[in-house]
Amino acid sequence: MISARAVEIRGAGGVDVLALSDIEIRGPGPGEVLIAIAACGLNRADVIQRRGFYPAPPGAPQNIAGLEYAGTVEAIGEGVTSVDNGDRVMGIVGGGAMATHVVVHERELVRVPEGMSLDRAAAIPEVFFTAYDALFVQAELQAGQCVLIHSVGSGVGTAALQLVAVAGGRSVGTTRTPAKLDRCRELGLHHGILVDDGAFSEQLKKLTRNRGADIIIDTIGAAYLEENLAALALRGVVIIVGLLGGVKGSISLATLMRKRARIAGTVLRARPLEEKAALAQQFARRVVPLFESGAIRPVVGDVMSMAEIAKAHQRMERDETFGKIVLAW
């Protein structure tokens, strides 16, 4: 067993249930790798889990927070050939990333882009994996298509708008904060919509000459369901990646049929190893070189000490940052 430190969730509730604890983790088995974690990103899922509404999937640590990490390979198990000790890597896990060490399968690892610090790399996996999967694997984004991105100033939002730009698409983003639109334009956002009352479809139609969006990346869920359908172009697709606005809603099936539209959901956390590995390898081939060329970049709102985990949760709940909050050991 290996001694480690970790952010432990001691029950459900406010930030007082978070604590830095001493833990022990096992060494790497066949095909597995022990990672010494330098930093990890904070996600809305961590906050929701702390509140008691989003338990870790079976097989993942139930009381250790964290869904993404960046660090160095410290030990390798039998049969590992793709990495070696000292290699800089990043990735996603079902839980347990907010620890000084984690054990993962070698096929889930993605190399850190050349020249990038581990603090910045820690802001990549969850949001860029999610955005890449939603746009290219689920929605099959093509050049010239219009993509509506909700909560465009969020981690997933800033990742998605950059990927849309490099793919030759046109992005429209929604937010409740005017200042976030200005910063998103610097990342390649084409048009912004301020949403105060939950309505955005009419503004989108004006921007697209009444055509609508080919793809909608939705982090809100139920509260935007009807407006999403109204905003879709013919044969458009809504990809739901978050549920901040609720889990149950209603739509007109007649409109869905008339538009020949599609509504799909996607989540990374509970996927089996083979699916996570396939996504990681696609990402390594197609997206990591974009970071290295400077075509896209992680958006880091702040880097905080892991000892400031409670403060970081509070900042996220108050929506005080643009981009990702990174926690470093």
LOKEDO-273970 format. One record per residue: residue in one letter; x, y, z of N, C-alpha, C, CB in turn. Coordinates in steps of 0.2 Angstrom, whole numbers, padded with zeros to 4 digits, always signed. Each point is the difference from the previous one (the first is absolute). Glycine has a CB too. Layout:
REM LOKEDO-273970
aXYZXYZXYZXYZ/...
END
This chain:
REM LOKEDO-273970
m+0004-0006+0000-0004+0006+0000+0004+0006+0000-0009-0006+0006/i+0007+0012-0009+0003+0006+0000-0003+0005+0004+0004-0003-0012/s+0000+0007+0016-0003+0005+0004-0001+0006-0005+0006-0004+0011/a-0012+0008-0010-0002+0005-0004-0004+0005+0004+0000-0007-0010/r-0001+0013+0007-0005+0005+0003-0005+0001-0005+0009+0006+0006/a-0015-0004-0003-0006+0001-0005-0005+0004+0003+0002-0011-0004/v-0006+0014+0000-0006+0004+0002-0006-0005+0001+0003+0010-0006/e-0005-0011+0013-0005-0005+0002-0007+0004+0000+0009-0008+0006/i-0014+0004-0008-0007+0003+0001-0003-0004+0006-0001+0003-0013/r+0000+0000+0018-0002-0003+0006-0008+0001+0001+0012+0001+0006/g-0016-0004-0010-0007+0001+0001-0002+0005-0006+0000-0003+0013/a-0007+0004-0013-0002+0005-0004-0002+0007+0003-0005-0010-0007/g+0007+0015+0004-0002+0007+0003+0004+0005-0003-0003-0006+0010/g+0004+0011-0006+0004+0006-0002+0008-0001+0000-0009+0007+0005/v+0013-0002-0006+0007-0001-0001+0003-0003+0006+0000+0010-0008/d-0003-0009+0014+0003-0003+0006+0001-0008+0000-0006+0010+0006/v+0002-0013-0011+0001-0007+0000+0007-0002-0004-0013-0002+0000/l+0016+0007-0003+0006-0001-0004+0006+0000+0005-0005+0005-0010/a+0010-0010+0010+0006+0000+0004+0006-0003-0004-0008-0001+0010/l+0014+0003-0008+0006-0003-0003+0001-0006+0005+0004+0011-0005/s-0003-0017+0002+0001-0006+0004+0006-0004-0002-0012+0000+0003/d+0015-0004+0001+0005-0005-0002-0004-0006-0002+0009+0005+0008/i-0007-0008-0013-0003-0006-0003+0005-0005-0002-0010+0006-0004/e+0008-0012+0002+0005-0005-0003-0003-0002-0006+0005-0003+0011/i-0001+0002-0017-0003-0003-0006+0005-0005-0002-0005+0011-0003/r+0002-0016-0001+0004-0006-0002+0005+0002-0006-0010-0007+0003/g+0015+0003-0004+0004+0001-0005-0003-0002-0007+0010-0001+0008/p-0007+0003-0014-0003-0002-0006+0001-0008-0001+0003+0012-0004/g-0009-0014+0001+0000-0007-0002+0002-0001-0008-0009-0002+0009/p+0008-0004-0012+0002+0000-0007-0004+0005-0004+0002-0013+0002/g+0002+0016-0007-0003+0005-0004-0002+0007+0003-0005-0010-0006/e+0007+0010+0013-0002+0007+0003+0006+0004+0002-0010-0006+0005/v+0009+0012-0004+0005+0005+0002-0002+0004+0006+0003+0001-0013/l+0003+0000+0017-0001+0005+0006+0002+0007-0002+0002-0010+0008/i-0007+0014-0007+0002+0007-0002+0001+0004+0006-0007-0001-0010/a+0012+0005+0010+0001+0005+0006-0003+0007-0003+0011-0005+0004/i-0017+0007-0001-0004+0005-0002+0003+0007+0002-0010-0008+0000/a+0011+0012-0005+0002+0007+0002-0006+0005+0001+0011-0002-0007/a-0016+0001+0003-0006+0005+0000-0006-0004-0003+0008+0010+0000/c-0014-0007+0002-0006-0003-0003-0005+0006-0001+0002-0011+0005/g-0007+0010-0009-0005+0005-0001-0006-0001+0004+0004+0002-0012/l-0007+0004+0014-0006-0001+0004-0006+0001-0005+0005+0005+0010/n-0010-0010-0009-0006+0000-0004-0006+0001+0003+0006-0007-0008/r-0011+0009+0005-0007+0000+0003-0002-0007+0003-0003+0009-0008/a+0005-0014+0005-0002-0007+0002+0003-0001+0007+0000-0004-0011/d+0006+0007+0013+0003+0000+0007-0004+0003+0005+0011+0000-0005/v-0014+0006+0003-0005+0004+0004-0006-0004+0002+0005+0011-0004/i-0008-0014-0002-0006-0004+0001+0001-0006+0004-0004+0005-0011/q+0010-0008+0010+0001-0006+0004+0001+0001+0007+0006-0005-0010/r-0003+0011+0012+0001+0002+0007-0007+0001+0003+0011+0005-0003/r-0016-0002-0001-0007+0001+0003-0004-0007+0000+0001+0011-0005/g+0002-0016+0003-0003-0007+0001-0005-0002-0006+0001+0003+0012/f+0000+0001-0018-0005-0002-0006+0004-0003-0006-0007+0009+0004/y+0013-0011-0003+0004-0003-0006+0005-0004+0002-0002+0010-0007/p+0000-0016+0009+0005-0005+0003+0005-0003-0006-0009-0003+0009/a+0015+0001-0007+0004-0002-0004-0002-0007-0003+0009+0006+0006/p-0007-0008-0012-0003-0006-0003+0004-0006+0004-0002+0005-0011/p-0001-0011+0010+0003-0006+0003+0007-0001-0002-0011-0005+0000/g+0015+0003+0005+0007-0001-0002+0005+0006+0001-0004-0008-0008/a+0001+0014+0009+0003+0006+0001+0000+0002+0008-0002+0004-0012/p+0007-0001+0014+0000+0002+0007-0007+0004+0002+0013+0000+0000/q-0016-0002+0005-0007+0004+0001+0001+0006+0004-0005-0011+0000/n+0011+0012+0004+0000+0005+0005+0006+0005-0002-0005-0007+0009/i+0009+0006-0015+0005+0004-0002-0002+0003-0006+0009-0008+0005/a-0008+0015-0005-0003+0004-0005+0005+0000-0006-0006+0007+0008/g+0004-0004-0014+0004+0001-0005-0001-0004-0006+0008+0004+0008/l-0009-0001-0014-0001-0003-0007+0005+0000-0005-0012+0002+0003/e+0017+0003-0002+0005+0001-0005+0007+0001+0004-0009+0004-0009/y+0014-0005+0005+0007+0001+0003+0005+0001-0005-0003-0007+0010/a+0009+0010-0008+0006+0000-0004+0006-0001+0005-0005+0008-0008/g+0010-0012+0006+0005-0002+0004+0005-0004-0003-0007+0000+0009/t+0012-0004-0006+0005-0004-0003-0001-0007+0002+0008+0010+0000/v-0005-0014-0004+0000-0007+0001+0005-0002+0006-0004-0003-0012/e+0002+0000+0017+0004-0002+0005+0002-0007+0001-0005+0009+0006/a+0000-0014-0009+0002-0007+0000-0005-0003-0005+0004+0000+0012/i-0001-0005-0015-0004-0004-0005-0001-0007+0001+0004+0008-0008/g-0010-0011+0007-0001-0007+0001+0002-0004-0006-0010+0003+0007/e+0009-0010-0006+0003-0005-0004-0004+0001-0007+0002-0008+0009/g+0002+0008-0014-0003+0000-0007-0001+0007-0003-0005-0010+0003/v+0007+0015+0001-0002+0007-0002+0006+0002-0005-0006+0003+0011/t+0004+0000-0017+0005+0001-0005-0001+0007-0003+0000-0012-0003/s-0005+0016+0004-0002+0006-0003+0003+0006+0004-0010-0005-0005/v+0012+0004+0011+0003+0006+0004+0006-0003+0004-0011+0006+0000/d+0015-0002+0003+0005-0002+0004+0001+0005+0006+0006-0005-0010/n-0003+0003+0015+0001+0005+0006+0002+0007-0002+0003-0010+0007/g-0006+0015-0004+0002+0007-0002-0004+0003-0005+0011-0003+0004/d-0015-0001-0008-0004+0003-0005-0005+0004+0002+0002-0010-0007/r-0004+0016+0004-0005+0004+0002-0006-0001-0003+0008+0009+0002/v-0013-0011+0002-0007-0002-0003-0006+0003+0003+0006-0011-0002/m-0012+0011-0001-0006+0003+0003-0005-0005-0002+0004+0012-0001/g-0010-0011+0004-0006-0005-0001-0006+0002+0004+0008-0009-0004/i-0013+0004+0003-0006+0001+0004-0001-0007+0004-0005+0008-0008/v+0002-0007+0014-0002-0006+0004-0007+0001+0002+0012-0002+0004/g-0015-0004-0001-0007+0001+0003+0000+0003+0007-0003-0010-0007/g+0009+0010+0010+0001+0003+0006+0007-0001+0003-0012-0001+0002/g+0014+0005+0003+0007-0001+0003+0005+0004-0003-0004-0011+0002/a+0003+0016-0006+0005+0004-0003+0003+0005+0004-0005-0002-0011/m+0001+0004+0017+0003+0005+0004+0003-0003+0006-0009+0007-0003/a+0015-0011+0001+0004-0003+0004+0007+0001-0003-0009-0009+0003/t+0014+0007+0001+0007+0001-0002+0002-0006-0005+0003+0006+0011/h-0007-0011-0011+0001-0006-0004-0006-0003-0002+0011-0002+0005/v-0011-0001-0011-0006-0004-0003+0003-0005-0004-0007+0010+0000/v+0003-0016-0001+0002-0006-0004-0005+0000-0006+0005-0006+0010/v-0002+0006-0016-0005+0000-0006+0003-0005-0005-0003+0012+0002/h-0001-0014-0007+0002-0004-0005+0004+0004-0005-0010-0008+0002/e+0015+0005-0005+0005+0003-0004-0004+0003-0006+0009-0007+0003/r-0014+0004-0006-0004+0002-0006-0004+0006+0001+0000-0012-0003/e-0001+0014+0010-0004+0006+0001+0004+0006+0000-0008-0007+0007/l+0015+0006-0007+0004+0006+0001+0001+0004-0007+0006-0007+0009/v-0005+0013-0008+0001+0005-0006+0007+0004+0002-0013+0001-0003/r+0017-0001-0001+0006+0004+0001-0001+0008+0001+0007-0009-0006/v-0004+0012+0010-0001+0007+0001+0004+0004-0006+0000-0001+0013/p-0004+0006-0016+0003+0003-0006+0007+0003+0002-0011+0003-0004/e+0016-0004-0001+0007+0003+0001+0000+0007+0002+0004-0008-0008/g+0000+0010+0013+0000+0007+0002-0005+0002+0005+0005+0002-0011/m-0010-0006+0012-0005+0003+0005+0001-0003+0007-0008+0000-0010/s+0007+0005+0015+0001-0002+0007-0006-0005+0002+0005+0011+0002/l-0004-0015+0003-0004-0004+0003-0007+0003+0003+0010-0008+0002/d-0009+0014+0000-0005+0004+0003-0005+0002-0006+0007+0005+0009/r-0005-0003-0014-0004+0001-0006-0003-0006-0003+0007+0010-0002/a-0003-0015+0002-0002-0006-0003-0006-0003+0004+0011-0003-0005/a-0011+0004+0011-0006-0003+0005-0006+0003-0002+0008-0001+0009/a-0008+0007-0013-0007+0003-0002-0002-0003-0006+0003+0010+0005/i+0000-0015-0008-0002-0002-0007-0005-0006+0000+0011+0004-0004/p-0009-0010+0008-0004-0006-0002-0007+0000+0001+0010-0005+0004/e-0013+0007+0001-0008-0001+0001-0003+0005-0005+0001-0003+0012/v+0001+0009-0013-0004+0004-0004+0001-0001-0008+0000+0009+0010/f+0007-0010-0011+0001-0001-0007-0002-0007-0003+0010+0008+0001/f-0009-0013+0003-0003-0006-0001-0007+0000-0002+0009-0006+0007/t-0013+0009-0002-0007+0001-0001-0002+0004-0006-0001-0001+0013/a+0004+0006-0014-0001+0004-0006+0001-0004-0006+0002+0011+0006/y+0004-0014-0007+0002-0004-0006-0005-0005-0001+0012+0003+0002/d-0014-0007+0003-0004-0006-0001-0007+0003-0002+0006-0006+0009/a-0009+0011-0006-0006+0003-0002+0000+0002-0007-0002+0004+0012/l+0007+0000-0014+0000+0003-0006+0001-0004-0006+0004+0010+0005/f+0001-0015-0004+0003-0004-0006-0002-0007+0000+0009+0008+0000/v-0010-0011+0006-0002-0007+0001-0007+0000-0001+0010-0003+0007/q-0014+0007-0003-0007-0001+0001-0004+0004-0006+0002-0001+0013/a+0000+0007-0014-0003+0005-0005+0003+0000-0006-0003+0007+0009/e+0009-0010-0010+0003+0000-0007+0001+0007-0003-0004-0012-0001/l+0007+0017+0005+0000+0006-0003+0004+0001-0007+0000+0004+0012/q-0003+0000-0016+0003+0001-0007+0002+0007-0001-0007-0010-0004/a+0012+0012+0000+0001+0007-0001-0006+0004-0003+0012-0004-0002/g-0013+0010+0005-0005+0004-0003-0006-0001+0005+0004-0001-0012/q-0005-0003+0016-0006-0001+0004+0000+0005+0006+0000-0012-0003/c-0006+0014+0005-0001+0004+0005-0001-0004+0007-0005+0009-0008/v+0009-0007+0013+0000-0003+0007-0002+0005+0005+0008-0009-0004/l-0014+0007+0007-0002+0004+0006+0003-0003+0006-0011+0004-0006/i+0015+0000+0010+0003-0003+0006-0003+0004+0006+0011-0003-0006/h-0014+0000+0011-0003+0003+0006+0006+0000+0005-0012-0004-0003/s+0011+0009+0008+0005+0001+0005+0007+0001-0003-0007-0006+0008/v+0007+0010-0013+0006+0000-0005+0007+0002+0004-0008+0003-0009/g+0007+0000+0015+0006+0002+0004+0002-0005+0005-0004+0011-0001/s+0000-0017+0001+0002-0005+0004+0006-0004-0003-0012-0001+0004/g+0015-0004+0000+0005-0004-0003-0001-0004-0006+0003-0001+0012/v-0009-0002-0012-0002-0004-0006-0002+0006-0006-0005-0010+0007/g+0002+0015-0005-0001+0005-0005+0006+0003-0003-0010+0003+0006/t+0015-0001-0003+0006+0003-0003+0004-0006-0004+0000+0009+0010/a-0001-0015-0008+0003-0005-0003-0003-0001-0007+0004-0006+0011/a-0011+0006-0011-0004-0002-0006+0001+0006-0005-0008-0006+0007/l+0008+0012-0005+0000+0005-0005+0007+0000-0003-0008+0007+0007/q+0013-0009-0004+0007+0000-0003+0000-0006-0005+0005+0005+0010/l-0008-0010-0008+0000-0006-0005-0005+0001-0006+0002-0007+0010/v-0007+0011-0009-0004+0002-0006+0004+0004-0004-0011-0001+0007/a+0014+0006-0005+0004+0004-0004+0005-0003-0004-0001+0009+0008/v+0005-0014-0005+0005-0003-0004-0003-0005-0005+0008+0001+0010/a-0014-0003-0009-0003-0005-0005-0004+0004-0005-0001-0008+0009/g+0001+0015-0009-0003+0004-0005-0007+0001+0001+0008-0005-0008/g-0011+0004+0014-0007+0001+0001-0001+0007+0003-0001-0012+0002/r-0005+0014-0001-0002+0007+0002-0003-0001+0007-0002+0004-0012/s+0004-0001+0017-0002-0001+0007-0004+0006+0002+0010-0007+0003/v-0015+0006+0001-0005+0005+0003+0000-0003+0008-0007+0003-0011/g+0008+0002+0015+0001-0002+0007-0005+0004+0004+0011-0003-0001/t-0014-0001+0006-0005+0004+0005+0003+0000+0007-0010-0004-0006/t+0009+0010+0009+0002+0001+0007-0004+0005+0003+0011-0003-0003/r-0011+0003+0010-0004+0006+0004+0005+0005+0001-0008-0008+0005/t+0015+0008-0006+0005+0005+0002+0003+0003-0006+0002-0007+0010/p-0004+0013-0011+0003+0004-0006+0008-0001-0001-0010+0008+0001/a+0013-0007+0005+0008+0000-0001+0002-0007-0003+0001+0008+0010/k-0004-0013-0008+0002-0007-0003+0000+0000-0007-0004-0005+0010/l-0001+0008-0013+0000+0000-0008+0006+0004-0003-0013+0000+0001/d+0015+0005+0002+0006+0004-0002+0006-0005+0000-0005+0011+0004/r+0006-0015+0001+0006-0004+0001-0001-0006-0005+0001+0004+0012/c-0007-0006-0013-0001-0006-0005+0001+0002-0007-0008-0005+0008/r+0007+0011-0009+0001+0003-0007+0008-0001-0002-0010+0008+0001/e+0014-0007+0005+0007+0000-0001+0002-0007-0002+0002+0009+0008/l-0006-0014-0006+0001-0007-0001-0002-0003-0007+0000-0002+0012/g-0004+0007-0015-0003-0002-0007-0007-0001+0000+0010-0006-0002/l-0014+0009+0007-0007+0000+0000-0003+0005-0006+0000-0004+0013/h-0004+0001-0017-0003+0005-0005-0005+0004+0002+0003-0009-0008/h-0008+0007+0012-0006+0004+0002-0001-0002+0007-0005+0001-0011/g+0002+0004+0015-0002-0002+0007-0007+0003+0001+0012+0001+0004/i-0015-0005+0001-0007+0001+0002-0001+0001+0007-0004-0006-0010/l+0002+0011+0013-0001+0001+0007-0007-0003+0001+0007+0011+0001/v-0007-0015+0004-0006-0004+0002-0002+0002+0007+0002-0010-0008/d-0008+0014+0009-0002+0002+0006-0006-0004+0002+0004+0012-0002/d-0008-0013-0002-0007-0003+0001-0001-0007-0003-0004+0011+0000/g+0010-0015-0002-0001-0006-0003-0001-0001-0007-0004-0003+0011/a+0003+0009-0014-0002+0000-0007+0006+0002-0004-0012+0003+0003/f+0013-0007-0009+0006+0002-0004-0002-0002-0007+0008-0002+0009/s-0013-0002-0011-0001-0003-0006-0001+0006-0006-0005-0011+0006/e+0001+0016-0004-0002+0005-0005+0007+0004-0001-0012+0001+0004/q+0016+0000+0001+0006+0004-0002+0005-0004-0004-0001+0006+0011/l+0001-0013-0010+0004-0004-0004-0003+0000-0007+0003-0007+0010/k-0009+0006-0011-0003+0000-0007+0002+0007-0004-0010-0007+0004/k+0010+0012+0000+0002+0007-0004+0007-0001-0002-0008+0007+0007/l+0012-0010-0003+0008+0000-0001+0001-0005-0006+0002+0002+0012/t-0007-0007-0013+0001-0005-0005-0005+0000-0006+0005-0007+0009/r-0008+0013-0010-0005+0002-0005-0005-0006+0000+0009+0005-0007/n-0011-0006+0013-0006-0004+0002+0001-0008-0002-0007+0010-0003/r+0014-0012+0003+0001-0007-0002+0001-0004+0007+0006+0004-0010/g-0003-0001+0015+0001-0003+0006+0007-0003+0001-0012-0002+0000/a+0013-0002+0005+0006-0003+0002+0000-0008-0003+0002+0008+0010/d+0004-0010-0013+0000-0007-0002+0002-0004+0006+0004+0004-0011/i+0000-0001+0016+0001-0004+0006-0001+0005+0006+0009-0008-0006/i-0011+0005+0012-0001+0004+0006+0004-0004+0005-0011+0005-0003/i+0016-0002+0006+0003-0003+0006-0003+0003+0006+0011-0002-0006/d-0014-0003+0010-0005+0003+0006+0003-0003+0006-0010+0001-0008/t+0012+0004+0013+0002-0001+0006-0006+0001+0005+0012+0003-0003/i-0018-0001+0001-0005+0002+0004-0005-0005+0002+0001+0011-0004/g-0004-0015-0002-0004-0005+0001-0008+0002-0001+0009-0005+0008/a-0013+0003-0003-0007+0001+0000-0002+0007-0002-0001-0010+0008/a+0004+0015-0004-0003+0007-0001+0001+0003-0007+0003+0001+0012/y+0002-0004-0016+0001+0002-0007-0003-0004-0005+0010+0005+0004/l-0014-0011-0002-0002-0005-0005-0004+0003-0005+0001-0008+0009/e-0006+0011-0008-0005+0003-0005+0003+0005-0004-0009-0002+0007/e+0013+0007-0004+0004+0005-0004+0005-0003-0005-0002+0008+0009/n+0005-0014-0007+0005-0003-0004-0003-0003-0006+0006-0003+0010/l-0012+0000-0009-0003-0003-0006-0003+0006-0005-0004-0010+0007/a+0002+0015-0004-0002+0006-0004+0006+0003-0004-0009+0002+0008/a+0015-0003-0005+0006+0003-0003+0004-0004-0005+0001+0006+0010/l-0003-0012-0010+0003-0005-0005-0002+0001-0007+0000-0008+0009/a+0005+0007-0013-0001+0000-0007-0003-0007-0002+0010+0008-0002/l-0012-0009-0005-0002-0006-0002+0005-0005+0000-0007+0006-0008/r+0006-0012+0011+0004-0006+0001+0006+0002+0005-0002-0004-0011/g+0000+0009+0016+0005+0002+0005+0000-0005+0006-0002+0012-0003/v+0007-0011+0007+0001-0005+0005+0002+0004+0007+0003-0009-0008/v-0007+0007+0013+0002+0003+0007+0004-0005+0004-0010+0007+0000/i+0016-0005+0002+0004-0005+0004+0000+0003+0007+0007-0004-0010/i-0010+0000+0015-0001+0002+0007+0006-0002+0004-0012+0000-0001/v+0016+0004+0003+0006-0002+0004+0000+0002+0008+0006+0001-0011/g-0012+0003+0012+0000+0002+0007-0008+0001+0002+0012+0006+0000/l-0013-0006+0007-0007+0001+0002-0001+0005+0005-0001-0012-0003/l+0005+0018+0002-0001+0005+0005-0007+0003+0001+0012+0003-0002/g-0016-0004-0003-0007+0003+0000-0005-0005+0001+0004+0009-0008/g-0002-0015+0010-0005-0005+0002+0000-0006-0005-0007+0009+0004/v+0004-0015-0001+0000-0006-0004-0006-0002-0004+0008-0003+0009/k-0014+0006-0008-0006-0002-0003-0003+0006-0003-0002-0009+0008/g+0000+0008-0015-0003+0006-0003-0005-0003-0006+0010+0007+0002/s-0013-0003-0005-0005-0002-0006+0002+0004-0006-0009-0003+0008/i+0007-0001-0014+0001+0003-0006-0005-0002-0005+0012+0000+0002/s-0013+0004-0008-0005-0002-0005+0003-0006-0004-0005+0012+0000/l+0002-0018+0000+0003-0005-0004-0002+0002-0007-0001-0009+0009/a-0004+0012-0011-0002+0002-0006+0006+0004-0003-0012+0000+0002/t+0015+0005+0002+0005+0004-0003+0006-0004-0001-0004+0010+0006/l+0006-0015-0001+0005-0004-0001+0000-0004-0006+0001-0001+0012/m-0007-0001-0014-0001-0004-0006+0001+0004-0006-0008-0008+0006/r+0005+0014-0006+0000+0004-0006+0007+0003-0002-0012+0004+0003/k+0016-0003+0002+0007+0002-0001+0004-0006-0001-0002+0010+0007/r+0000-0016-0006+0004-0006+0000+0006+0001+0004-0004-0002-0012/a+0003+0004+0018+0005+0002+0005+0002-0006+0004-0004+0012+0000/r+0009-0011+0004+0003-0005+0004+0002+0003+0007+0003-0007-0010/i-0005+0004+0015+0002+0002+0007+0004-0006+0003-0010+0008+0002/a+0016-0007+0000+0004-0005+0003+0004+0002+0006+0002-0004-0011/g+0000+0000+0015+0003+0002+0006+0007-0004+0000-0011+0002+0007/t+0016+0001-0003+0006-0004+0000+0004+0002+0007+0001+0001-0012/v+0002-0006+0015+0004+0001+0006+0006-0004+0000-0011+0002+0006/l+0016+0000-0003+0007-0004-0001+0001-0004+0007+0004+0009-0008/r-0006-0006+0013+0002-0003+0007-0002-0008+0000-0002+0012+0005/a-0004-0014-0007-0002-0007+0002+0002-0004-0006-0009+0004+0007/r+0013-0002-0012+0001-0004-0006+0005-0006+0002-0002+0010-0008/p+0001-0016+0005+0005-0005+0001+0007+0001-0003-0009-0008+0000/l+0014+0005+0002+0007+0001-0002+0001+0000-0007+0003-0006+0010/e-0006+0002-0014+0001-0001-0007-0002+0007-0003-0001-0013+0000/e-0005+0016+0002-0002+0006-0003+0004+0006+0002-0011-0005+0000/k+0013+0005+0006+0005+0005+0002+0006+0000-0003-0005+0000+0011/a+0008-0006-0012+0006-0001-0004+0000+0002-0007+0003-0009+0008/a-0009+0007-0011+0000+0002-0007-0001+0008-0001-0006-0011-0002/l+0003+0014+0006-0001+0007+0000+0007+0004+0002-0012-0001+0003/a+0015-0002+0002+0007+0003+0001+0005-0001-0006-0002-0003+0012/q+0002-0002-0015+0004-0001-0006-0001+0004-0006+0002-0011+0004/q-0009+0012-0005-0002+0005-0005+0002+0007+0002-0010-0007-0003/f+0009+0009+0009+0002+0007+0002+0007+0001+0000-0009-0001+0008/a+0013-0004-0007+0008+0000+0000+0002+0002-0007+0001-0008+0010/r-0004+0004-0015+0002+0001-0007-0003+0007-0003+0000-0013-0001/r-0006+0014+0002-0003+0006-0003+0000+0007+0003-0007-0009-0005/v+0007+0009+0012+0000+0006+0004+0006+0002+0003-0012-0003+0002/v+0016-0001+0001+0006+0002+0003+0005+0004-0005-0001-0010+0008/p+0001+0008-0014+0005+0004-0005-0003+0007+0000+0003-0010-0006/l-0010+0011+0007-0002+0007-0001+0002+0004+0006-0010-0004-0006/f+0011+0001+0012+0003+0004+0005+0007+0002-0001-0008-0006+0008/e+0011+0001-0011+0008+0001-0001+0001+0006-0005+0002-0012+0003/s-0007+0012-0008+0001+0005-0005-0003+0007+0002-0001-0009-0009/g-0002+0009+0014-0003+0007+0003-0007+0001-0003+0012+0004+0001/a-0015-0009-0005-0006+0002-0003-0006+0000+0005+0004-0006-0010/i-0003+0002+0016-0005+0001+0005+0004+0000+0007-0008-0007-0007/r+0005+0008+0012+0004+0001+0007-0005-0001+0005+0008+0008-0004/p-0006-0011+0010-0004-0001+0006-0001+0007+0003+0004-0012+0002/v-0010+0013+0000-0002+0007+0003+0000-0001+0008-0007+0003-0010/v+0012-0001+0013+0001+0000+0008-0003+0006+0003+0010-0008-0001/g-0015+0008+0005-0002+0005+0004+0004+0002+0006-0011-0003-0004/d+0014-0002+0007+0004+0001+0006+0003-0007+0002-0007+0009+0004/v+0013-0009-0001+0004-0005+0002+0000+0000+0008+0007-0001-0011/m-0010-0003+0015+0000+0000+0007+0003-0006+0003-0011+0007-0001/s+0013-0006+0007+0003-0006+0004-0005-0005+0002+0009+0008+0004/m-0008-0014-0004-0005-0005+0002-0002+0001+0007+0005-0008-0008/a-0001+0011+0012-0002+0002+0007-0006+0005+0000+0011-0002+0004/e-0012+0005-0010-0006+0005-0001-0006-0003-0003+0009+0009-0001/i-0010-0015+0001-0005-0004-0003-0007+0003+0002+0007-0010+0000/a-0008+0012+0006-0007+0003+0002-0001+0006-0003+0001-0006+0011/k+0004+0010-0011+0000+0007-0003-0002-0001-0008+0008+0005+0009/a-0004-0010-0012-0001-0001-0007-0008-0002-0002+0012-0003-0001/h-0014-0001+0005-0007-0002+0000-0005+0006+0000+0003-0012+0005/q-0002+0016+0000-0004+0006+0001+0001+0005-0006+0001-0001+0012/r+0005+0002-0015+0000+0004-0006-0003-0003-0006+0011+0004+0004/m-0011-0011-0005-0004-0003-0005-0008+0001+0001+0010-0008-0002/e-0012+0007+0008-0007+0001+0001-0002+0007-0001+0000-0009+0009/r+0004+0014-0008-0002+0007-0001+0002+0002-0007+0002+0003+0012/d+0000-0007-0016+0002+0001-0007+0004+0006-0001-0011-0005-0003/e+0017+0005+0007+0004+0006+0000+0006-0001-0005-0003+0001+0012/t+0004-0006-0016+0005-0001-0004-0002-0001-0007+0007-0005+0009/f-0002+0007-0014-0001-0002-0007+0005-0005-0002-0004+0012-0002/g+0002-0018+0000+0004-0005-0002+0000-0005+0007+0007+0007-0009/k-0001-0011+0009+0000-0005+0005+0004+0002+0006+0000-0008-0009/i-0002+0006+0015+0003+0000+0006+0005-0006+0001-0009+0007+0006/v+0015-0006-0005+0005-0005+0000+0003+0000+0007+0003+0000-0012/l-0003-0007+0015+0003-0001+0007+0006-0003+0000-0011+0000+0004/a+0017+0003-0001+0006-0003-0001+0003-0003+0007+0002+0008-0010/w+0002-0013+0010+0003-0003+0006+0006+0004+0001-0005-0011-0002/
END
